[in-house]
């Protein structure tokens, strides 16, 4: 069996392995194979019929002194090769396992002919011309064609033939140019799929997710590139969908996928860039660093990807060139654990997840007092609590300001501070921080969404809608529109989106409150009280939900809503729970303006407790309070909050 040369495409069965392009094709169609399995397959096919030991594979892929768990890595690579080729370890057609020795490629190979010496001596332009001709099959003019030209043509005949040749050559080159432009389509939008954890430890999933998040953040600095948010791409973790399907669903040109492997204090990341719609390989590389330099590693990966795509975008951005300082390993561990728990909480988990996240972020700060992301995480963990205390609010404020002081160019830190200013009625400060956050990272979906919410509260609904649409484009698998739709009066569309959210997160009580508000505004009282009951049950009061359901069945929605207000006031008197603005909405719906205004005033007086003040930011635009707008007490409340018309 002939040994193939390194640069020639290798054919076996229906497959073709092209080392130059890094592609494996089946019947001419590219099939997915990650970089490391590709290199193992290439190594095996370069030694057909020979035993390639595991030690040889280790040296070829990782080096003799590599830290990685190469045993696990080789097993993974061989399994991926067999899966892609449709091979079987018991009855192999391509890769044979020799116990305790290694592997052998056993299929017959066919190697493409190499360029001739004469062709190798051609100029670049001549080689390009040959490629152009090859696109159309046989050469346009060859020796046989010239021999068939009648002698009577003389010099004019030769000129005519040359002219015909030039016309055909021009047509060929135009055809090639069209083909090439479509083959290497521009990449103006990109999604980073969740990096695969290759560490021999399922507990390291949080680490791989953290690396994915950081890479997305770094790529988002390319101002001319649309980068899909982490919350949307995480849906594709362990997905069986093809890359063209994923690219279509997220409306992107480029997809980055790769792996993370960690061993002790060392980390290896592999990444490849693919043109998603065509599933065409663009670039791949691997990186290895000490974990303490992980942020520098992530930045290096992002910069390499940026170099690949910047020639394809109209206005090039940049990834920050200043190298991050080494990170304390204990701080990094605690921070990534905190991120894992806060993400769970924001996806509908119980409030104790946010408390756990806060503890981890504090551990990170204790390990490294200058680790800026941990302060932002701590601020979010305490600031987003559904039942926040005045102490939580203070911790959140101090942490947010410290995070911005340590990392003034962090878009995420600016968003956190902006939200705190918004909830504290510092509206000018909030808008300043939102604008700075978007300026620092135009791809920050959360920044656009939260700024949209701010603009809603200010009554600037058209501007708000544009910001929410931008957030939706950057994070297409999440709902960024239902709140704006509610305040625009499009309750039907808002309800449709929220019902889909509830299907995905049935235990998230806040979603049921949002649904209740839309049902109330749309004039659907039975559904309104049912959703309030669902909310109360999920917030730890199933007894109240049961009484509301009983009242609804016995006497109708109005009776059930009265039951809700009685129980809520009872809880408020016992200080077990307090939802003053929700109570005010309910009393307004019942037509009891006095009790509605009473509870709005309670929210104002206790604005530093349990986040009550943050609930008043919607007073100017909430349709449920429309019956109160002519009352001078309501007008005065708007003035005191800072929302005067």
TIMIMAR-773976 format. One record per residue (C-alpha): x, y, z; residue in three letters. Coordinates in steps of 0.1 Angstrom, whole numbers. Layout:
FIFI       X       Y       Z   residu
FIFI       X       Y       Z      ALA
...
***
This chain:
FIFI       X       Y       Z   residu
FIFI       0       0       0      UNK
FIFI      15      33     -11      UNK
FIFI      23      59      16      UNK
FIFI       6      92       8      UNK
FIFI      25     124       8      UNK
FIFI      15     149      34      UNK
FIFI       0     175      11      UNK
FIFI     -20     153     -13      UNK
FIFI     -57     145      -7      UNK
FIFI     -62     110       5      UNK
FIFI     -92      89      -6      UNK
FIFI    -106      58      10      UNK
FIFI    -141      44       3      UNK
FIFI    -164      74      -1      UNK
FIFI    -142      97      19      UNK
FIFI    -115     122      10      UNK
FIFI     -91     136      36      UNK
FIFI     -76     169      27      UNK
FIFI     -47     180      50      UNK
FIFI     -43     213      32      UNK
FIFI     -78     225      39      UNK
FIFI     -83     205      71      UNK
FIFI    -115     189      57      UNK
FIFI    -129     155      56      UNK
FIFI    -154     150      28      UNK
FIFI    -178     122      20      UNK
FIFI    -190     119     -16      UNK
FIFI    -177     154     -20      UNK
FIFI    -197     168       9      UNK
FIFI    -178     181      40      UNK
FIFI    -185     161      72      UNK
FIFI    -178     174     107      UNK
FIFI    -147     162     125      UNK
FIFI    -130     182     152      UNK
FIFI     -94     193     148      UNK
FIFI     -78     167     171      UNK
FIFI     -96     136     157      UNK
FIFI     -88     150     123      UNK
FIFI     -51     150     131      UNK
FIFI     -52     115     145      UNK
FIFI     -70     102     113      UNK
FIFI     -44     121      91      UNK
FIFI     -16     104     111      UNK
FIFI     -31      70     106      UNK
FIFI     -37      74      69      UNK
FIFI      -1      86      65      UNK
FIFI      10      52      78      UNK
FIFI     -14      28      61      UNK
FIFI     -11      -8      72      UNK
FIFI      14       2     100      UNK
FIFI       8       1     137      UNK
FIFI       7      36     151      UNK
FIFI      13      34     188      UNK
FIFI      -6      55     214      UNK
FIFI      27      70     224      UNK
FIFI      33      82     188      UNK
FIFI      -2      97     187      UNK
FIFI       6     115     220      UNK
FIFI      38     130     207      UNK
FIFI      22     140     175      UNK
FIFI      -7     158     191      UNK
FIFI       4     169     225      UNK
FIFI      42     165     228      UNK
FIFI      61     141     250      UNK
FIFI      60     164     281      UNK
FIFI      23     174     278      UNK
FIFI       3     176     309      UNK
FIFI     -30     164     294      UNK
FIFI     -48     132     302      UNK
FIFI     -38     119     267      UNK
FIFI     -53      84     273      UNK
FIFI     -87      99     276      UNK
FIFI     -80     123     247      UNK
FIFI     -69      95     223      UNK
FIFI    -100      74     232      UNK
FIFI    -122     104     225      UNK
FIFI    -104     110     191      UNK
FIFI    -107      74     179      UNK
FIFI    -143      72     190      UNK
FIFI    -151     104     171      UNK
FIFI    -133      91     140      UNK
FIFI    -153      58     141      UNK
FIFI    -185      77     146      UNK
FIFI    -179     100     117      UNK
FIFI    -167      72      93      UNK
FIFI    -195      48     104      UNK
FIFI    -169      23     115      UNK
FIFI    -171      -5     141      UNK
FIFI    -143     -14     166      UNK
FIFI    -154     -51     165      UNK
FIFI    -156     -54     127      UNK
FIFI    -135     -24     115      UNK
FIFI    -134     -13      79      UNK
FIFI    -110      17      84      UNK
FIFI     -94      18     119      UNK
FIFI     -83     -14     136      UNK
FIFI     -74     -15     173      UNK
FIFI     -45     -36     184      UNK
FIFI     -48     -42     222      UNK
FIFI     -20     -26     242      UNK
FIFI      -2     -16     210      UNK
FIFI     -21      11     191      UNK
FIFI     -41      15     159      UNK
FIFI     -37       6     122      UNK
FIFI     -55      21      92      UNK
FIFI     -66      -9      71      UNK
FIFI     -87       5      42      UNK
FIFI     -72       8       7      UNK
FIFI     -60      43      -1      UNK
FIFI     -61      63     -33      UNK
FIFI     -39      93     -34      UNK
FIFI     -44     123     -58      UNK
FIFI     -16     129     -83      UNK
FIFI       8     156     -73      UNK
FIFI      15     186     -94      UNK
FIFI      43     181    -121      UNK
FIFI      77     198    -118      UNK
FIFI      68     220    -147      UNK
FIFI      35     231    -130      UNK
FIFI      54     237     -98      UNK
FIFI      76     262    -117      UNK
FIFI      47     282    -130      UNK
FIFI      41     317    -118      UNK
FIFI      12     324     -94      UNK
FIFI      -9     339    -121      UNK
FIFI      -4     309    -144      UNK
FIFI     -13     285    -116      UNK
FIFI     -45     305    -110      UNK
FIFI     -53     304    -147      UNK
FIFI     -49     266    -146      UNK
FIFI     -73     264    -117      UNK
FIFI     -97     286    -136      UNK
FIFI     -96     261    -165      UNK
FIFI     -99     232    -142      UNK
FIFI    -133     246    -130      UNK
FIFI    -145     240    -166      UNK
FIFI    -129     206    -171      UNK
FIFI    -105     204    -201      UNK
FIFI     -82     232    -211      UNK
FIFI     -96     258    -234      UNK
FIFI     -66     256    -259      UNK
FIFI     -43     227    -261      UNK
FIFI     -18     212    -286      UNK
FIFI     -45     192    -303      UNK
FIFI     -67     223    -308      UNK
FIFI     -38     242    -322      UNK
FIFI     -30     214    -347      UNK
FIFI     -65     215    -360      UNK
FIFI     -63     252    -370      UNK
FIFI     -62     255    -408      UNK
FIFI     -30     269    -423      UNK
FIFI     -50     293    -443      UNK
FIFI     -59     311    -411      UNK
FIFI     -23     324    -412      UNK
FIFI     -15     351    -386      UNK
FIFI     -51     364    -387      UNK
FIFI     -63     329    -378      UNK
FIFI     -39     328    -349      UNK
FIFI     -51     362    -338      UNK
FIFI     -87     350    -341      UNK
FIFI     -79     319    -321      UNK
FIFI     -61     340    -295      UNK
FIFI     -91     363    -293      UNK
FIFI    -115     334    -288      UNK
FIFI     -92     321    -262      UNK
FIFI     -91     354    -244      UNK
FIFI    -129     357    -245      UNK
FIFI    -132     322    -230      UNK
FIFI    -105     329    -205      UNK
FIFI    -123     361    -194      UNK
FIFI    -155     341    -191      UNK
FIFI    -137     314    -171      UNK
FIFI    -122     340    -147      UNK
FIFI    -155     358    -142      UNK
FIFI    -171     324    -135      UNK
FIFI    -143     316    -110      UNK
FIFI    -147     350     -93      UNK
FIFI    -184     344     -89      UNK
FIFI    -178     309     -76      UNK
FIFI    -151     320     -52      UNK
FIFI    -171     349     -38      UNK
FIFI    -199     325     -29      UNK
FIFI    -175     299     -17      UNK
FIFI    -158     322       8      UNK
FIFI    -188     342      19      UNK
FIFI    -184     371      43      UNK
FIFI    -187     365      81      UNK
FIFI    -206     394      96      UNK
FIFI    -223     375     125      UNK
FIFI    -210     347     147      UNK
FIFI    -221     322     174      UNK
FIFI    -197     305     198      UNK
FIFI    -212     271     206      UNK
FIFI    -206     258     241      UNK
FIFI    -171     245     243      UNK
FIFI    -169     208     250      UNK
FIFI    -154     196     282      UNK
FIFI    -127     170     275      UNK
FIFI    -114     169     310      UNK
FIFI    -119     135     326      UNK
FIFI    -142     151     352      UNK
FIFI    -179     160     347      UNK
FIFI    -175     185     375      UNK
FIFI    -155     207     352      UNK
FIFI    -186     215     331      UNK
FIFI    -189     249     348      UNK
FIFI    -153     257     338      UNK
FIFI    -160     249     301      UNK
FIFI    -191     271     303      UNK
FIFI    -171     299     318      UNK
FIFI    -146     297     290      UNK
FIFI    -174     299     265      UNK
FIFI    -188     330     282      UNK
FIFI    -154     347     282      UNK
FIFI    -147     339     246      UNK
FIFI    -181     354     236      UNK
FIFI    -173     385     256      UNK
FIFI    -139     390     239      UNK
FIFI    -153     385     204      UNK
FIFI    -181     409     211      UNK
FIFI    -155     437     211      UNK
FIFI    -154     435     173      UNK
FIFI    -178     464     167      UNK
FIFI    -186     454     131      UNK
FIFI    -195     418     140      UNK
FIFI    -228     406     155      UNK
FIFI    -220     381     182      UNK
FIFI    -249     359     196      UNK
FIFI    -254     360     234      UNK
FIFI    -244     332     257      UNK
FIFI    -279     325     268      UNK
FIFI    -289     316     232      UNK
FIFI    -260     294     224      UNK
FIFI    -262     274     256      UNK
FIFI    -293     258     242      UNK
FIFI    -271     240     217      UNK
FIFI    -250     223     243      UNK
FIFI    -247     186     234      UNK
FIFI    -272     193     205      UNK
FIFI    -274     169     176      UNK
FIFI    -284     196     151      UNK
FIFI    -261     202     121      UNK
FIFI    -241     234     119      UNK
FIFI    -262     247      89      UNK
FIFI    -293     242     110      UNK
FIFI    -278     260     140      UNK
FIFI    -266     288     117      UNK
FIFI    -301     292     102      UNK
FIFI    -318     292     136      UNK
FIFI    -295     319     150      UNK
FIFI    -292     338     117      UNK
FIFI    -254     338     117      UNK
FIFI    -227     333      91      UNK
FIFI    -199     320     113      UNK
FIFI    -198     294     140      UNK
FIFI    -170     288     165      UNK
FIFI    -168     254     182      UNK
FIFI    -141     238     202      UNK
FIFI    -130     220     233      UNK
FIFI    -116     227     268      UNK
FIFI     -93     203     286      UNK
FIFI     -80     210     320      UNK
FIFI     -55     191     341      UNK
FIFI     -43     206     374      UNK
FIFI     -32     241     367      UNK
FIFI     -28     236     329      UNK
FIFI     -55     242     303      UNK
FIFI     -58     235     266      UNK
FIFI     -83     250     243      UNK
FIFI     -90     240     207      UNK
FIFI    -112     262     185      UNK
FIFI    -123     262     149      UNK
FIFI    -141     287     128      UNK
FIFI    -167     274     103      UNK
FIFI    -188     291      77      UNK
FIFI    -221     279      91      UNK
FIFI    -245     279      62      UNK
FIFI    -221     259      40      UNK
FIFI    -205     240      69      UNK
FIFI    -172     250      54      UNK
FIFI    -140     250      75      UNK
FIFI    -123     284      77      UNK
FIFI     -96     280     105      UNK
FIFI     -86     259     135      UNK
FIFI     -59     260     161      UNK
FIFI     -51     249     196      UNK
FIFI     -37     267     227      UNK
FIFI     -21     257     259      UNK
FIFI     -15     278     290      UNK
FIFI     -13     278     328      UNK
FIFI     -48     283     342      UNK
FIFI     -36     315     358      UNK
FIFI     -32     330     323      UNK
FIFI     -66     318     311      UNK
FIFI     -79     353     303      UNK
FIFI     -48     360     282      UNK
FIFI     -54     326     265      UNK
FIFI     -91     335     257      UNK
FIFI     -80     369     244      UNK
FIFI     -54     352     221      UNK
FIFI     -81     329     207      UNK
FIFI    -105     358     201      UNK
FIFI     -77     378     184      UNK
FIFI     -69     349     161      UNK
FIFI    -106     345     151      UNK
FIFI    -108     383     146      UNK
FIFI     -79     382     122      UNK
FIFI     -97     355     102      UNK
FIFI    -129     375      99      UNK
FIFI    -118     411      98      UNK
FIFI    -110     409      61      UNK
FIFI    -146     399      55      UNK
FIFI    -163     427      74      UNK
FIFI    -168     462      62      UNK
FIFI    -157     480      93      UNK
FIFI    -132     462     114      UNK
FIFI    -133     463     152      UNK
FIFI    -107     450     176      UNK
FIFI    -102     428     205      UNK
FIFI     -84     445     234      UNK
FIFI     -47     441     230      UNK
FIFI     -37     448     266      UNK
FIFI     -29     415     282      UNK
FIFI     -49     406     313      UNK
FIFI     -30     401     345      UNK
FIFI     -26     365     358      UNK
FIFI     -56     355     379      UNK
FIFI     -55     339     413      UNK
FIFI     -66     303     408      UNK
FIFI     -88     301     439      UNK
FIFI    -105     334     428      UNK
FIFI    -111     320     393      UNK
FIFI    -126     287     407      UNK
FIFI    -149     306     431      UNK
FIFI    -160     331     404      UNK
FIFI    -169     304     378      UNK
FIFI    -188     285     405      UNK
FIFI    -207     317     413      UNK
FIFI    -215     323     376      UNK
FIFI    -229     287     374      UNK
FIFI    -253     293     403      UNK
FIFI    -264     328     392      UNK
FIFI    -272     316     357      UNK
FIFI    -293     289     373      UNK
FIFI    -312     315     393      UNK
FIFI    -317     338     363      UNK
FIFI    -332     308     345      UNK
FIFI    -359     303     371      UNK
FIFI    -342     284     399      UNK
FIFI    -350     291     436      UNK
FIFI    -337     321     453      UNK
FIFI    -312     301     473      UNK
FIFI    -292     297     441      UNK
FIFI    -286     334     441      UNK
FIFI    -275     333     477      UNK
FIFI    -250     305     469      UNK
FIFI    -237     325     440      UNK
FIFI    -232     355     463      UNK
FIFI    -211     333     487      UNK
FIFI    -189     321     458      UNK
FIFI    -184     356     445      UNK
FIFI    -174     368     480      UNK
FIFI    -149     339     482      UNK
FIFI    -134     350     449      UNK
FIFI    -130     386     463      UNK
FIFI    -115     372     495      UNK
FIFI     -89     353     474      UNK
FIFI     -81     383     451      UNK
FIFI     -94     417     462      UNK
FIFI     -87     431     427      UNK
FIFI    -106     405     407      UNK
FIFI    -131     428     391      UNK
FIFI    -157     403     376      UNK
FIFI    -163     389     411      UNK
FIFI    -176     423     423      UNK
FIFI    -200     426     394      UNK
FIFI    -212     391     401      UNK
FIFI    -217     399     438      UNK
FIFI    -237     430     429      UNK
FIFI    -259     410     406      UNK
FIFI    -264     381     431      UNK
FIFI    -277     406     458      UNK
FIFI    -294     431     434      UNK
FIFI    -316     406     415      UNK
FIFI    -330     389     446      UNK
FIFI    -368     388     444      UNK
FIFI    -370     394     482      UNK
FIFI    -340     417     486      UNK
FIFI    -334     434     519      UNK
FIFI    -319     469     526      UNK
FIFI    -286     451     534      UNK
FIFI    -287     433     501      UNK
FIFI    -292     466     483      UNK
FIFI    -262     481     502      UNK
FIFI    -240     452     493      UNK
FIFI    -251     454     457      UNK
FIFI    -243     491     454      UNK
FIFI    -209     489     470      UNK
FIFI    -199     459     449      UNK
FIFI    -212     474     416      UNK
FIFI    -192     506     422      UNK
FIFI    -161     487     430      UNK
FIFI    -165     465     399      UNK
FIFI    -166     496     377      UNK
FIFI    -137     512     395      UNK
FIFI    -115     481     389      UNK
FIFI    -127     475     353      UNK
FIFI    -140     508     339      UNK
FIFI    -141     493     304      UNK
FIFI    -163     463     314      UNK
FIFI    -196     466     297      UNK
FIFI    -212     441     321      UNK
FIFI    -200     461     351      UNK
FIFI    -216     492     336      UNK
FIFI    -249     474     330      UNK
FIFI    -250     463     367      UNK
FIFI    -243     498     379      UNK
FIFI    -269     513     355      UNK
FIFI    -296     489     367      UNK
FIFI    -289     499     403      UNK
FIFI    -292     536     394      UNK
FIFI    -324     529     376      UNK
FIFI    -340     511     406      UNK
FIFI    -328     539     429      UNK
FIFI    -345     565     407      UNK
FIFI    -312     580     396      UNK
FIFI    -324     582     360      UNK
FIFI    -298     605     346      UNK
FIFI    -270     583     361      UNK
FIFI    -287     551     348      UNK
FIFI    -289     564     312      UNK
FIFI    -253     575     313      UNK
FIFI    -241     540     324      UNK
FIFI    -264     522     299      UNK
FIFI    -250     543     270      UNK
FIFI    -215     536     281      UNK
FIFI    -221     499     284      UNK
FIFI    -234     497     249      UNK
FIFI    -206     519     236      UNK
FIFI    -181     495     252      UNK
FIFI    -198     464     238      UNK
FIFI    -225     469     211      UNK
FIFI    -231     431     212      UNK
FIFI    -242     431     248      UNK
FIFI    -278     419     246      UNK
FIFI    -285     425     282      UNK
FIFI    -273     461     279      UNK
FIFI    -297     467     250      UNK
FIFI    -326     450     268      UNK
FIFI    -321     468     301      UNK
FIFI    -317     501     284      UNK
FIFI    -349     494     265      UNK
FIFI    -367     488     299      UNK
FIFI    -353     521     311      UNK
FIFI    -366     539     281      UNK
FIFI    -400     523     286      UNK
FIFI    -402     537     321      UNK
FIFI    -393     571     308      UNK
FIFI    -422     568     283      UNK
FIFI    -398     567     253      UNK
FIFI    -415     537     238      UNK
FIFI    -403     539     202      UNK
FIFI    -366     541     213      UNK
FIFI    -373     513     238      UNK
FIFI    -387     490     211      UNK
FIFI    -356     495     190      UNK
FIFI    -333     485     218      UNK
FIFI    -354     454     226      UNK
FIFI    -353     444     190      UNK
FIFI    -316     447     190      UNK
FIFI    -314     425     221      UNK
FIFI    -336     399     204      UNK
FIFI    -313     398     174      UNK
FIFI    -283     393     196      UNK
FIFI    -300     367     218      UNK
FIFI    -326     350     195      UNK
FIFI    -334     320     217      UNK
FIFI    -346     342     246      UNK
FIFI    -376     365     250      UNK
FIFI    -366     402     250      UNK
FIFI    -399     416     237      UNK
FIFI    -428     407     260      UNK
FIFI    -423     435     285      UNK
FIFI    -421     461     257      UNK
FIFI    -452     446     241      UNK
FIFI    -471     449     273      UNK
FIFI    -463     486     276      UNK
FIFI    -471     491     239      UNK
FIFI    -506     475     245      UNK
FIFI    -499     445     224      UNK
FIFI    -511     420     251      UNK
FIFI    -519     391     227      UNK
FIFI    -483     389     214      UNK
FIFI    -469     394     249      UNK
FIFI    -490     366     263      UNK
FIFI    -479     343     234      UNK
FIFI    -442     349     242      UNK
FIFI    -447     345     279      UNK
FIFI    -467     313     276      UNK
FIFI    -437     299     256      UNK
FIFI    -414     311     284      UNK
FIFI    -435     294     310      UNK
FIFI    -433     261     291      UNK
FIFI    -395     264     292      UNK
FIFI    -394     276     328      UNK
FIFI    -426     264     345      UNK
FIFI    -413     271     381      UNK
FIFI    -403     308     375      UNK
FIFI    -429     327     395      UNK
FIFI    -420     361     380      UNK
FIFI    -432     349     346      UNK
FIFI    -466     341     360      UNK
FIFI    -469     376     375      UNK
FIFI    -460     390     340      UNK
FIFI    -487     368     325      UNK
FIFI    -512     380     351      UNK
FIFI    -506     416     343      UNK
FIFI    -511     410     306      UNK
FIFI    -544     391     312      UNK
FIFI    -556     419     335      UNK
FIFI    -548     446     309      UNK
FIFI    -565     425     282      UNK
FIFI    -596     421     302      UNK
FIFI    -593     384     310      UNK
FIFI    -601     382     348      UNK
FIFI    -602     345     352      UNK
FIFI    -568     340     337      UNK
FIFI    -555     370     357      UNK
FIFI    -563     354     391      UNK
FIFI    -552     320     380      UNK
FIFI    -517     333     372      UNK
FIFI    -516     352     404      UNK
FIFI    -524     320     422      UNK
FIFI    -496     302     403      UNK
FIFI    -472     330     413      UNK
FIFI    -481     327     450      UNK
FIFI    -477     289     450      UNK
FIFI    -443     292     435      UNK
FIFI    -433     319     459      UNK
FIFI    -441     296     488      UNK
FIFI    -477     302     495      UNK
FIFI    -497     272     480      UNK
FIFI    -524     277     507      UNK
FIFI    -532     311     493      UNK
FIFI    -533     297     458      UNK
FIFI    -557     270     469      UNK
FIFI    -581     295     485      UNK
FIFI    -580     316     454      UNK
FIFI    -588     286     432      UNK
FIFI    -617     277     455      UNK
FIFI    -631     312     454      UNK
FIFI    -628     313     416      UNK
FIFI    -647     281     412      UNK
FIFI    -674     291     437      UNK
FIFI    -680     328     430      UNK
FIFI    -659     339     400      UNK
FIFI    -628     360     393      UNK
FIFI    -637     390     414      UNK
FIFI    -642     370     445      UNK
FIFI    -609     352     439      UNK
FIFI    -591     386     435      UNK
FIFI    -606     398     467      UNK
FIFI    -593     367     484      UNK
FIFI    -559     375     470      UNK
FIFI    -559     411     484      UNK
FIFI    -570     399     518      UNK
FIFI    -543     373     520      UNK
FIFI    -516     397     507      UNK
FIFI    -525     423     533      UNK
FIFI    -524     396     560      UNK
FIFI    -489     387     549      UNK
FIFI    -479     423     549      UNK
FIFI    -491     429     584      UNK
FIFI    -471     398     596      UNK
FIFI    -441     410     575      UNK
FIFI    -438     375     559      UNK
FIFI    -441     390     524      UNK
FIFI    -449     423     509      UNK
FIFI    -459     431     473      UNK
FIFI    -473     466     475      UNK
FIFI    -474     475     438      UNK
FIFI    -490     441     430      UNK
FIFI    -516     448     457      UNK
FIFI    -521     483     442      UNK
FIFI    -527     468     408      UNK
FIFI    -552     444     422      UNK
FIFI    -571     471     441      UNK
FIFI    -572     493     409      UNK
FIFI    -586     464     390      UNK
FIFI    -613     460     416      UNK
FIFI    -621     497     414      UNK
FIFI    -609     505     450      UNK
FIFI    -587     536     443      UNK
FIFI    -582     544     480      UNK
FIFI    -566     511     488      UNK
FIFI    -546     512     456      UNK
FIFI    -532     546     464      UNK
FIFI    -525     535     500      UNK
FIFI    -504     506     488      UNK
FIFI    -485     527     463      UNK
FIFI    -477     551     491      UNK
FIFI    -465     522     512      UNK
FIFI    -442     512     484      UNK
FIFI    -428     548     483      UNK
FIFI    -423     550     521      UNK
FIFI    -405     516     522      UNK
FIFI    -386     519     490      UNK
FIFI    -353     509     506      UNK
FIFI    -369     477     519      UNK
FIFI    -372     445     498      UNK
FIFI    -367     465     466      UNK
FIFI    -402     482     468      UNK
FIFI    -389     513     452      UNK
FIFI    -378     495     421      UNK
FIFI    -415     485     415      UNK
FIFI    -425     522     412      UNK
FIFI    -403     529     382      UNK
FIFI    -432     517     359      UNK
FIFI    -458     541     373      UNK
FIFI    -457     565     343      UNK
FIFI    -466     538     317      UNK
FIFI    -483     508     335      UNK
FIFI    -517     505     319      UNK
FIFI    -531     489     351      UNK
FIFI    -528     523     368      UNK
FIFI    -546     543     341      UNK
FIFI    -577     547     363      UNK
FIFI    -556     566     389      UNK
FIFI    -539     591     366      UNK
FIFI    -564     619     371      UNK
FIFI    -560     617     409      UNK
FIFI    -538     645     423      UNK
FIFI    -522     620     448      UNK
FIFI    -510     598     419      UNK
FIFI    -497     628     400      UNK
FIFI    -478     639     432      UNK
FIFI    -464     604     436      UNK
FIFI    -451     605     400      UNK
FIFI    -433     638     408      UNK
FIFI    -417     624     439      UNK
FIFI    -404     594     421      UNK
FIFI    -390     616     394      UNK
FIFI    -414     605     366      UNK
FIFI    -434     637     361      UNK
FIFI    -449     640     327      UNK
***
